[in-house]
Amino acid sequence: MIIDESAVDSIIHAVRPNSIVTIYTDGSYHADKNIIGWGSVFLTSDDLYKLSGYGLGGSATEAELEAIVCALQATKKGSAVRLFTDSMEIVSNYRKNHHGDPLWKTFDKLYRERFVTLQWIKGHSGNPYNEMADSLARSACCDLRKQFEASLQ
């Protein structure tokens, strides 16, 4: 997974102790090239931050979960997090045993180290932060796709 570490540092330092950070996440998957992109929008008491990344392989659900994992990694242990996702599959299944899947294990560890409220939000319903996360995810996926296509020429 490719992620901007300086953006993560900015977010970690922006979240004040005893405050709640609200995060909107989304993932994007291009099956024809087997690539994923993800985006997260962080709302702190003072500002708005954006984080996105991309990678090879996966599925639509993995793209959504990668968005959540990377967002939680950008918060400190013990943080209070309100996390919104438009993935009903993740909201419905996050408490189930995923038989050792490494990404789900990472999610579970991060979830337990923070005070997370995971909430479903209907995608493409006009919420500006969900739309922003969706745009970040699609852009990241397209960036990787362009790199992939350029390498074939």
Phi, psi and omega in degrees: 000136178259129181214146179275104183297327180293326176294320178298314179301317179300318181292314181302318182283341181279335183277116181282149175302146178064020175248165179254131174256134177256132183231133172249129182235155174204154178235158178224141182225128175251102185295326184295331178249357181055052179233151178235153172224156179212157179216149179222140176241124183253128175247114176255181180294340184247337191201179177239134180233149180237144179217137178210166179192179182207167180194173179263148176078171176115203182208176178299318180294320178295324176297316178297315181292322177299321177300316181292314181299312181295325177295315179294326177295338179272008175241157181280154172304140179085357179293149172267122187230127168258112186246124179252133175224149175264014178266100177297328180299317180289315180299322181283334190242005188291342179267358181277160175281124182256027170050047172081008177302123186301321181292318177294324177297318178296315177303312182301317180297311180297319180300316182288336181274356181230169175259090188256132167251113182263123184231140175275140173230139180293126179289152176055039181249011176097359176291121187297327182282324175294319178296322178295316178297319178298316179297319177298317181296314180295319179296317179297317179296318179294323178300314179293321179299317179296318178298317180298313181293323178295326180289340179275347183272000000 
